[in-house]
């Protein structure tokens, strides 16, 4: 997986599960062995290993094996990619809401200056 870069879909799929998010929170404190990561979860080890596999496929973690111990590390660059996507979306939606706000203010100002224009004729 040396030259592999996860897609945003893989990143967000990995982030979608609360167990995987907790693993990432733990890894933000530093590297940890599989046994340390699995300890807080009430699930069979093969099931937990599937979570680690999804995190690794999403590029959010990497692992190293020394002897019989596999240690996982957080990959901050991938987290930054997800954050960049969110930041871009936030800018787009802020601009859209600003445009909507301007339109609503203009409509309100128009109604204030022309109060009789929209009155029903009887």
VOSE-925184 format. One line per field, with one value per residue: x, y, z of N, C-alpha, C, O, CB in turn. Coordinates in Angstrom, 1 decimal. Each point is the difference from the previous one (the first is absolute). Last residue first. Glycine has a CB too. Layout:
REM residues N
n_x (X | ...)
n_y (Y | ...)
n_z (Z | ...)
ca_x (X | ...)
ca_y (Y | ...)
ca_z (Z | ...)
c_x (X | ...)
c_y (Y | ...)
c_z (Z | ...)
o_x (X | ...)
o_y (Y | ...)
o_z (Z | ...)
cb_x (X | ...)
cb_y (Y | ...)
cb_z (Z | ...)
***
This chain:
REM residues 122
n_x (-60.0 | 5.0 | 3.2 | 5.0 | 4.3 | -0.3 | -1.6 | 4.6 | 4.0 | 2.8 | -1.4 | -0.6 | 4.3 | 1.9 | -2.1 | 1.5 | 4.3 | -0.2 | -1.5 | 3.4 | 3.2 | -1.7 | 0.0 | 4.4 | 1.2 | -2.1 | 2.5 | 4.1 | -0.9 | -1.0 | 4.3 | 2.5 | -2.1 | 0.9 | 4.6 | -0.1 | -2.2 | 3.4 | 3.4 | -1.8 | 0.2 | 4.5 | 1.1 | -1.6 | 2.9 | 3.5 | -0.7 | -0.8 | 0.5 | 2.4 | -1.4 | 4.2 | -0.9 | 3.8 | 2.0 | 3.8 | -2.0 | -3.5 | -1.5 | -5.0 | -1.5 | -5.3 | -1.8 | 0.9 | -3.3 | 2.7 | 1.8 | -4.6 | -1.6 | 3.9 | -0.8 | -4.8 | 1.5 | 3.0 | -4.1 | -2.1 | 4.3 | 0.1 | -5.7 | -1.1 | 0.1 | 4.7 | 3.3 | 3.2 | 0.2 | 3.2 | 2.4 | -0.6 | 1.0 | 3.1 | -0.4 | 3.1 | -3.3 | -4.5 | -1.5 | -0.1 | -3.5 | -2.1 | 1.1 | -1.7 | -3.7 | -0.4 | 0.4 | -3.4 | -2.7 | 1.3 | 0.5 | 4.8 | 0.2 | -3.7 | 2.0 | 4.3 | -2.2 | -2.6 | 4.0 | 3.8 | 5.4 | 4.4 | 3.2 | 4.6 | 0.0 | -3.6)
n_y (44.5 | -0.5 | -1.8 | 3.1 | -0.9 | 5.0 | 2.2 | -0.9 | 0.6 | 0.7 | -4.0 | -2.9 | 1.9 | -0.3 | -4.5 | -0.8 | 2.2 | -2.4 | -4.0 | 1.1 | 1.2 | -4.0 | -2.5 | 2.2 | -0.8 | -4.5 | -0.3 | 2.0 | -2.8 | -3.7 | 1.2 | 1.1 | -4.0 | -2.5 | 2.0 | -0.9 | -4.5 | -0.5 | 2.1 | -2.9 | -3.7 | 1.7 | 0.9 | -4.5 | -1.3 | 2.9 | -1.8 | -5.3 | -1.6 | -5.4 | -4.9 | -3.6 | -5.3 | -2.7 | -3.9 | 3.4 | 3.9 | 0.6 | 5.4 | 1.6 | 5.0 | 1.8 | 2.6 | -2.0 | -3.4 | -4.1 | 1.2 | 1.2 | -3.9 | -2.6 | 2.1 | -1.2 | -4.4 | -0.2 | 0.8 | -3.7 | -2.6 | 1.6 | 0.9 | 4.8 | 2.1 | 3.2 | 1.0 | -3.8 | 0.4 | 3.7 | -2.7 | -4.1 | 2.8 | 4.4 | 5.8 | 4.0 | 4.5 | 2.1 | -0.2 | -4.9 | 1.1 | 3.2 | -3.3 | -3.5 | 3.2 | 0.8 | -5.0 | -0.4 | 3.9 | -0.1 | 4.1 | 0.7 | -4.1 | 1.7 | 4.5 | -2.4 | -3.1 | 4.0 | 2.9 | -4.5 | -0.6 | -0.3 | -4.5 | 0.7 | -3.1 | -3.1)
n_z (-3.4 | -2.1 | 4.4 | -0.1 | -2.1 | -1.0 | 4.0 | 1.9 | -3.1 | 4.1 | 2.6 | -4.0 | -1.7 | 4.6 | 0.2 | -4.7 | 1.2 | 4.3 | -2.6 | -3.4 | 3.6 | 2.5 | -4.3 | -0.9 | 4.8 | -0.4 | -4.4 | 2.2 | 4.0 | -3.1 | -2.4 | 4.2 | 2.1 | -4.2 | 0.2 | 4.9 | -0.9 | -3.7 | 2.9 | 3.6 | -3.3 | -1.4 | 4.8 | 0.9 | -3.8 | 2.0 | 4.6 | -0.2 | 5.5 | -0.2 | 2.1 | 0.9 | -0.4 | 3.1 | -2.0 | -2.8 | -3.1 | -4.0 | -0.3 | -2.1 | -1.3 | 0.8 | -4.0 | -4.3 | 0.7 | -0.4 | 4.5 | 1.3 | -2.6 | 1.9 | 4.4 | -0.8 | -1.8 | 3.9 | 2.6 | -2.5 | 0.5 | 4.9 | 1.2 | 3.5 | 4.2 | -0.8 | 3.5 | -1.8 | -4.8 | 0.9 | 3.4 | -2.9 | -4.0 | 2.6 | -1.5 | -1.5 | 2.6 | -0.8 | -4.6 | 0.5 | 3.4 | -3.3 | -3.6 | 3.1 | 1.1 | -4.9 | -0.5 | 3.7 | -1.9 | -5.7 | -2.6 | 0.2 | -2.8 | -2.7 | 0.3 | -1.2 | -3.2 | -1.5 | 0.3 | -0.9 | 2.4 | -3.6 | -0.2 | -0.5 | 4.1 | 0.9)
ca_x (-1.4 | -1.0 | -1.0 | -1.3 | -0.5 | 0.2 | -1.3 | -0.9 | -1.2 | -0.1 | -0.1 | -1.4 | -0.9 | 0.1 | -0.6 | -1.4 | -0.4 | 0.1 | -1.1 | -1.2 | 0.0 | -0.2 | -1.4 | -0.8 | 0.2 | -0.9 | -1.4 | -0.3 | 0.0 | -1.3 | -1.1 | 0.1 | -0.4 | -1.5 | -0.5 | 0.3 | -1.0 | -1.3 | 0.0 | -0.3 | -1.4 | -0.7 | 0.0 | -0.9 | -1.3 | -0.2 | -0.7 | 0.6 | -0.9 | 0.4 | -0.7 | -0.3 | -0.4 | -0.9 | -1.4 | -0.1 | 1.3 | 0.0 | 1.3 | 0.4 | 0.9 | 1.1 | 0.1 | 1.2 | -0.3 | -0.4 | 1.2 | 0.8 | -0.7 | 0.2 | 1.4 | 0.0 | -0.7 | 1.0 | 0.8 | -0.9 | -0.2 | 1.2 | 1.0 | -0.2 | -0.5 | -1.2 | -1.3 | -0.4 | -1.2 | -1.1 | -0.3 | -0.6 | -1.3 | 0.0 | -0.4 | -0.2 | 1.3 | 0.9 | 0.4 | 1.3 | 1.0 | 0.2 | 0.7 | 1.3 | 0.7 | 0.3 | 1.2 | 1.2 | 0.5 | -0.3 | -1.4 | -0.4 | 0.7 | -0.5 | -1.2 | 0.3 | 0.6 | -1.1 | -0.8 | -1.0 | -1.5 | -0.6 | -1.5 | -0.4 | 0.9 | -0.8)
ca_y (-0.5 | 0.9 | -0.6 | -0.1 | -1.4 | -0.8 | -0.2 | -0.8 | -0.1 | 1.2 | 1.1 | 0.0 | 0.3 | 1.4 | 0.7 | -0.2 | 0.8 | 1.4 | 0.2 | 0.0 | 1.2 | 1.1 | -0.1 | 0.4 | 1.4 | 0.6 | -0.2 | 1.0 | 1.4 | 0.2 | 0.0 | 1.3 | 1.0 | 0.0 | 0.4 | 1.5 | 0.7 | -0.2 | 0.9 | 1.4 | 0.1 | -0.1 | 1.4 | 0.8 | -0.4 | 0.6 | 1.3 | 0.6 | 0.9 | 1.4 | 0.9 | 1.3 | 1.0 | 1.2 | -0.4 | -1.2 | -0.3 | -1.2 | -0.7 | -1.0 | -0.9 | -0.6 | 0.7 | 0.8 | 1.4 | 0.3 | -0.1 | 1.2 | 1.1 | -0.1 | 0.5 | 1.5 | 0.6 | 0.1 | 1.3 | 1.1 | 0.1 | 0.6 | -1.0 | -0.7 | -1.3 | -0.3 | 0.6 | -0.2 | -0.9 | 0.7 | 1.2 | -0.4 | -0.5 | -1.4 | -1.0 | -1.3 | -0.6 | 0.1 | 1.4 | 0.1 | -0.7 | 0.8 | 1.1 | -0.4 | -0.2 | 1.3 | 0.5 | -0.8 | 0.5 | -0.9 | -0.1 | 0.9 | -0.4 | -1.3 | 0.3 | 0.7 | -0.9 | -1.0 | 0.6 | 0.9 | -0.3 | 1.1 | 0.1 | 1.1 | 1.1 | 1.2)
ca_z (0.2 | -0.4 | -0.9 | 0.6 | 0.1 | -1.2 | -0.7 | 0.8 | -0.9 | -0.8 | 0.9 | 0.6 | -1.1 | -0.3 | 1.2 | -0.1 | -1.1 | 0.4 | 0.9 | -0.8 | -0.8 | 0.9 | 0.4 | -1.2 | -0.1 | 1.0 | -0.3 | -1.2 | 0.6 | 0.6 | -1.0 | -0.8 | 0.9 | 0.1 | -1.3 | 0.0 | 0.8 | -0.6 | -1.1 | 0.5 | 0.4 | -1.3 | -0.6 | 0.8 | -0.5 | -1.3 | 0.1 | -1.2 | -0.7 | 0.1 | -0.9 | 0.6 | -1.1 | 0.4 | 0.0 | 0.7 | 0.6 | 0.8 | -0.1 | 1.0 | -0.6 | 0.8 | 1.2 | 0.1 | -0.1 | -1.4 | -0.8 | 0.3 | -0.6 | -1.4 | -0.3 | 0.2 | -1.1 | -1.0 | 0.3 | -0.3 | -1.4 | -0.7 | -0.3 | -1.3 | 0.3 | -0.8 | 0.5 | 1.4 | 0.1 | -0.7 | 0.7 | 1.3 | -0.3 | -0.5 | 0.9 | -0.6 | -0.4 | 1.2 | 0.0 | -0.8 | 0.8 | 1.2 | -0.5 | -0.2 | 1.3 | 0.5 | -0.7 | 0.5 | 1.3 | 1.0 | 0.2 | 1.1 | 1.2 | 0.4 | 0.8 | 1.2 | 1.0 | 0.3 | 1.0 | -0.5 | 0.2 | 0.7 | 0.0 | -0.8 | 0.1 | 0.0)
c_x (-1.0 | -1.4 | -1.0 | -1.0 | -1.3 | -0.6 | 0.1 | -1.4 | -1.1 | -1.3 | -0.2 | -0.2 | -1.4 | -1.0 | 0.0 | -0.7 | -1.5 | -0.5 | -0.1 | -1.2 | -1.3 | -0.1 | -0.4 | -1.4 | -0.8 | 0.1 | -1.0 | -1.5 | -0.3 | -0.1 | -1.3 | -1.1 | 0.0 | -0.6 | -1.5 | -0.5 | 0.2 | -1.1 | -1.3 | 0.0 | -0.4 | -1.5 | -0.8 | -0.1 | -1.1 | -1.4 | -0.3 | -0.7 | 0.8 | -1.1 | 0.3 | -0.6 | -0.4 | -0.2 | -1.0 | -1.5 | -0.2 | 1.5 | 0.0 | 1.4 | 0.5 | 0.9 | 1.0 | 0.1 | 1.2 | -0.4 | -0.3 | 1.2 | 0.7 | -0.7 | 0.3 | 1.4 | -0.1 | -0.7 | 1.0 | 0.8 | -0.9 | -0.1 | 1.1 | 1.1 | -0.4 | -0.4 | -1.2 | -1.3 | -0.5 | -1.3 | -1.2 | -0.5 | -0.7 | -1.5 | -0.1 | -0.4 | -0.3 | 1.3 | 0.9 | 0.5 | 1.4 | 1.2 | 0.3 | 0.9 | 1.4 | 0.7 | 0.4 | 1.3 | 1.2 | 0.5 | -0.3 | -1.5 | -0.4 | 0.7 | -0.7 | -1.3 | 0.3 | 0.6 | -1.1 | -0.7 | -0.8 | -1.5 | -0.4 | -1.5 | -0.5 | 0.8)
c_y (0.8 | -0.6 | 1.1 | -0.5 | -0.1 | -1.4 | -0.9 | -0.3 | -0.8 | 0.0 | 1.3 | 1.2 | 0.1 | 0.4 | 1.5 | 0.8 | -0.1 | 0.9 | 1.5 | 0.3 | 0.1 | 1.3 | 1.1 | -0.1 | 0.6 | 1.6 | 0.6 | -0.1 | 1.0 | 1.3 | 0.3 | 0.1 | 1.4 | 1.1 | 0.0 | 0.5 | 1.5 | 0.7 | -0.1 | 1.0 | 1.4 | 0.1 | 0.0 | 1.4 | 0.7 | -0.3 | 0.7 | 1.4 | 0.6 | 0.8 | 1.5 | 0.9 | 1.3 | 0.9 | 1.1 | -0.5 | -1.3 | -0.2 | -1.2 | -0.5 | -0.9 | -0.8 | -0.5 | 0.8 | 0.9 | 1.4 | 0.2 | 0.1 | 1.3 | 1.2 | 0.0 | 0.6 | 1.5 | 0.5 | 0.2 | 1.3 | 1.1 | 0.1 | 0.7 | -1.0 | -0.7 | -1.5 | -0.5 | 0.6 | -0.1 | -0.8 | 0.7 | 1.3 | -0.3 | -0.3 | -1.4 | -1.0 | -1.4 | -0.6 | 0.3 | 1.5 | 0.2 | -0.5 | 1.0 | 1.1 | -0.5 | 0.0 | 1.4 | 0.5 | -0.8 | 0.5 | -0.9 | -0.2 | 0.9 | -0.4 | -1.3 | 0.2 | 0.6 | -1.0 | -0.9 | 0.6 | 1.1 | -0.2 | 1.2 | 0.2 | 1.2 | 1.3)
c_z (-0.7 | 0.2 | -0.3 | -1.0 | 0.7 | 0.1 | -1.2 | -0.8 | 0.7 | -0.9 | -0.7 | 0.9 | 0.6 | -1.1 | -0.2 | 1.1 | -0.2 | -1.1 | 0.6 | 0.9 | -0.7 | -0.7 | 0.9 | 0.4 | -1.2 | 0.0 | 1.0 | -0.4 | -1.1 | 0.7 | 0.7 | -1.0 | -0.8 | 0.9 | 0.0 | -1.3 | 0.0 | 0.7 | -0.8 | -1.1 | 0.5 | 0.3 | -1.3 | -0.5 | 0.7 | -0.6 | -1.4 | -0.1 | -1.2 | -0.7 | 0.3 | -1.1 | 0.7 | -1.2 | 0.3 | -0.1 | 0.8 | 0.4 | 0.8 | -0.3 | 1.1 | -0.9 | 1.0 | 1.3 | 0.2 | -0.2 | -1.5 | -0.8 | 0.2 | -0.8 | -1.5 | -0.3 | 0.0 | -1.3 | -1.1 | 0.2 | -0.5 | -1.5 | -0.8 | -0.2 | -1.3 | 0.3 | -0.7 | 0.4 | 1.4 | 0.2 | -0.6 | 0.8 | 1.3 | -0.1 | -0.6 | 1.1 | -0.5 | -0.3 | 1.2 | 0.0 | -0.7 | 0.9 | 1.2 | -0.5 | -0.1 | 1.3 | 0.4 | -0.7 | 0.6 | 1.4 | 1.2 | 0.4 | 1.2 | 1.3 | 0.4 | 0.8 | 1.3 | 1.0 | 0.5 | 1.1 | -0.6 | 0.0 | 0.8 | 0.0 | -0.8 | 0.0)
o_x (-1.2 | -0.3 | -0.4 | 0.1 | -0.4 | -0.5 | -1.0 | -0.6 | -0.3 | -0.4 | -0.8 | -1.1 | -0.8 | -0.6 | -0.9 | -1.1 | -0.7 | -0.7 | -1.0 | -0.9 | -0.7 | -0.9 | -1.0 | -0.8 | -0.7 | -1.0 | -0.9 | -0.6 | -0.8 | -1.1 | -0.8 | -0.6 | -0.9 | -1.0 | -0.6 | -0.7 | -1.0 | -0.8 | -0.6 | -0.9 | -1.0 | -0.7 | -0.6 | -1.1 | -1.0 | -0.6 | -0.9 | -1.0 | 1.2 | -0.5 | 0.2 | 0.4 | -0.9 | 1.0 | -1.2 | -0.5 | -0.6 | 0.9 | -0.6 | 0.5 | -0.1 | -0.3 | 0.4 | 0.9 | -0.1 | 0.1 | 0.7 | 0.4 | 0.1 | 0.6 | 0.6 | 0.1 | 0.1 | 0.7 | 0.2 | -0.2 | 0.2 | 0.3 | -0.2 | 1.1 | -1.1 | 0.9 | -1.1 | -0.8 | -1.2 | -1.1 | -0.9 | -1.0 | -1.2 | -0.9 | -0.2 | 0.2 | -1.1 | 1.0 | 0.8 | 1.2 | 1.0 | 0.8 | 1.1 | 1.1 | 0.9 | 0.9 | 1.2 | 1.0 | 0.8 | 1.2 | -1.1 | -0.4 | -0.1 | -0.7 | -0.7 | 0.0 | -0.2 | -0.7 | -0.4 | 0.0 | 0.3 | -0.6 | 0.4 | -0.5 | 0.1 | -0.4)
o_y (-0.3 | -1.1 | 0.7 | 0.2 | -1.1 | -0.5 | -0.4 | -1.1 | -1.1 | 1.1 | 0.9 | 0.6 | 0.9 | 1.1 | 0.7 | 0.6 | 1.0 | 1.0 | 0.5 | 0.8 | 1.1 | 0.8 | 0.6 | 0.9 | 1.0 | 0.7 | 0.7 | 1.0 | 0.9 | 0.6 | 0.9 | 1.1 | 0.8 | 0.6 | 1.0 | 1.1 | 0.7 | 0.8 | 1.0 | 0.9 | 0.5 | 0.8 | 1.0 | 0.6 | 0.4 | 0.8 | 0.8 | 0.1 | 0.3 | -0.4 | 0.4 | 0.0 | 0.0 | 0.5 | -0.2 | -0.1 | 0.0 | -0.1 | 0.0 | 0.0 | 0.3 | -0.4 | 0.7 | 0.8 | 1.2 | 0.5 | 0.8 | 1.1 | 0.8 | 0.5 | 0.9 | 1.0 | 0.7 | 0.7 | 1.1 | 0.9 | 0.7 | 1.0 | 1.0 | 0.2 | -0.1 | -0.9 | 0.3 | -0.7 | -0.2 | 0.6 | 0.5 | -0.1 | 0.3 | 0.6 | -0.1 | 0.2 | -0.5 | 0.2 | 1.0 | 0.2 | 0.3 | 0.7 | 0.5 | 0.2 | 0.5 | 0.7 | 0.4 | 0.2 | 0.6 | 0.4 | 0.1 | 0.5 | -0.5 | -0.5 | -0.1 | -0.3 | -0.6 | -0.4 | -0.1 | -0.5 | 1.2 | -0.2 | 0.2 | 0.8 | 1.1 | 1.0)
o_z (0.1 | -0.4 | 0.8 | -1.2 | 0.3 | -1.0 | -0.5 | 0.3 | -0.4 | -0.4 | 0.4 | 0.1 | -0.4 | 0.1 | 0.3 | -0.2 | -0.2 | 0.3 | 0.1 | -0.3 | -0.1 | 0.3 | -0.1 | -0.4 | 0.2 | 0.2 | -0.4 | -0.2 | 0.3 | 0.0 | -0.5 | -0.2 | 0.2 | -0.4 | -0.5 | -0.1 | -0.1 | -0.5 | -0.3 | 0.0 | -0.4 | -0.7 | -0.3 | -0.1 | -0.6 | -0.7 | -0.1 | -0.6 | 0.1 | -1.1 | 1.1 | -1.1 | 0.8 | -0.6 | 0.1 | -1.1 | 1.1 | -0.8 | 1.1 | -1.1 | 1.2 | -1.1 | 0.9 | 0.1 | -0.1 | -1.1 | -0.7 | -0.5 | -0.9 | -0.9 | -0.6 | -0.7 | -1.0 | -0.8 | -0.5 | -0.9 | -1.0 | -0.6 | -0.7 | 0.6 | -0.4 | 0.1 | 0.4 | 0.7 | 0.2 | 0.1 | 0.7 | 0.7 | 0.2 | 0.6 | -1.3 | 1.2 | 0.1 | 0.7 | 0.1 | -0.3 | 0.6 | 0.4 | 0.1 | 0.5 | 0.7 | 0.3 | 0.1 | 0.7 | 0.7 | 0.0 | 0.6 | 1.1 | 1.1 | 0.9 | 1.0 | 1.2 | 1.1 | 1.0 | 1.2 | 1.1 | 0.0 | -1.0 | 1.1 | -0.8 | 0.6 | 0.4)
cb_x (1.9 | 1.9 | 0.7 | 0.4 | 2.8 | 2.6 | 0.3 | 1.7 | 1.7 | 2.9 | 2.2 | 1.1 | 2.3 | 3.0 | 1.6 | 1.4 | 2.9 | 2.6 | 1.2 | 1.9 | 3.2 | 2.1 | 1.1 | 2.5 | 3.0 | 1.3 | 1.5 | 3.0 | 2.4 | 0.9 | 2.0 | 3.0 | 1.8 | 1.1 | 2.7 | 2.7 | 0.9 | 1.6 | 3.1 | 1.9 | 1.0 | 2.5 | 2.8 | 1.5 | 1.9 | 3.1 | 2.1 | 1.5 | -2.5 | 3.0 | -2.1 | 1.5 | 0.2 | -0.1 | 2.0 | 2.4 | 1.3 | -2.9 | 1.8 | -2.8 | 0.8 | -1.3 | -2.8 | -1.0 | -2.1 | -0.9 | 0.3 | -1.3 | -2.3 | -0.5 | 0.1 | -1.9 | -1.4 | 0.6 | -0.5 | -1.8 | 0.2 | 1.0 | -1.5 | -2.3 | 0.2 | -0.2 | 2.4 | 3.2 | 2.0 | 2.7 | 3.3 | 2.4 | 1.9 | 3.1 | -1.1 | 1.6 | 2.3 | -3.0 | -2.9 | -1.9 | -2.7 | -3.3 | -2.1 | -2.0 | -3.1 | -2.9 | -1.8 | -2.5 | -3.2 | -1.1 | 0.7 | 2.1 | 2.0 | 0.2 | 0.4 | 1.9 | 1.2 | -0.4 | 0.9 | -0.2 | 0.2 | 2.4 | -0.5 | 2.5 | 1.8 | -1.3)
cb_y (-0.6 | 2.1 | -3.0 | 1.7 | 0.4 | 1.8 | 2.7 | 2.0 | 1.3 | -0.9 | -2.0 | -3.1 | -2.0 | -1.1 | -2.6 | -2.9 | -1.3 | -1.6 | -2.9 | -2.5 | -1.1 | -2.0 | -3.1 | -1.7 | -1.2 | -2.8 | -2.8 | -1.3 | -1.6 | -3.0 | -2.6 | -1.1 | -2.1 | -3.1 | -1.9 | -1.3 | -2.7 | -3.0 | -1.2 | -1.6 | -3.0 | -2.1 | -0.6 | -2.0 | -2.7 | -0.9 | -0.5 | -2.3 | 0.2 | -0.1 | -2.1 | -0.3 | -1.9 | -0.6 | -2.0 | 0.6 | 2.5 | -1.0 | 2.2 | -0.6 | 1.4 | 0.3 | -0.2 | -0.7 | -1.8 | -2.9 | -2.3 | -1.1 | -2.0 | -3.1 | -1.6 | -1.3 | -2.9 | -2.5 | -1.4 | -2.2 | -3.1 | -1.8 | -2.8 | 1.8 | 0.9 | 2.5 | 1.7 | 0.6 | -1.1 | 0.3 | -0.2 | -2.0 | -1.2 | -1.3 | 1.9 | 0.3 | 1.8 | -0.3 | -0.3 | -2.2 | -2.0 | 0.0 | -0.7 | -2.5 | -1.0 | 0.2 | -1.8 | -2.2 | 0.2 | -2.3 | 0.2 | 1.2 | -0.2 | -0.2 | 2.2 | 1.5 | -0.6 | 0.6 | 2.3 | -0.8 | -2.5 | 1.8 | -2.7 | -1.2 | -2.7 | -2.3)
cb_z (2.0 | -1.3 | 0.3 | 2.7 | -0.2 | 0.5 | 1.3 | 1.8 | -1.6 | 0.5 | 1.2 | -0.2 | -1.3 | 0.6 | 1.2 | -0.8 | -0.9 | 1.3 | 0.5 | -1.3 | -0.1 | 1.5 | -0.2 | -1.2 | 0.8 | 1.2 | -0.8 | -0.6 | 1.5 | 0.3 | -0.9 | 0.5 | 1.8 | 0.0 | -0.6 | 1.5 | 1.5 | -0.4 | 0.2 | 2.2 | 1.0 | -0.4 | 1.4 | 2.1 | 0.0 | 0.3 | 2.3 | -0.6 | 2.1 | 1.3 | -1.4 | 2.8 | -2.4 | 3.0 | 0.7 | 2.7 | -1.0 | -0.4 | -1.5 | 1.6 | -3.0 | 3.1 | -1.2 | -2.5 | 1.0 | 1.0 | 2.4 | 2.8 | 1.2 | 1.2 | 2.8 | 2.5 | 0.8 | 1.8 | 2.9 | 1.6 | 0.9 | 2.5 | 0.6 | -1.6 | 2.6 | -1.9 | 0.1 | -0.2 | -2.1 | -1.8 | 0.0 | -0.7 | -2.4 | 0.5 | 2.5 | -2.9 | 1.7 | 0.8 | -1.2 | -1.1 | 0.3 | -0.4 | -2.4 | -1.1 | 0.3 | -1.6 | -2.0 | -0.3 | -0.3 | -1.7 | -3.0 | -1.9 | -2.6 | -3.3 | -2.3 | -2.3 | -3.0 | -3.2 | -2.2 | -3.2 | 2.1 | 0.3 | -1.4 | -0.6 | -0.3 | 0.8)
***
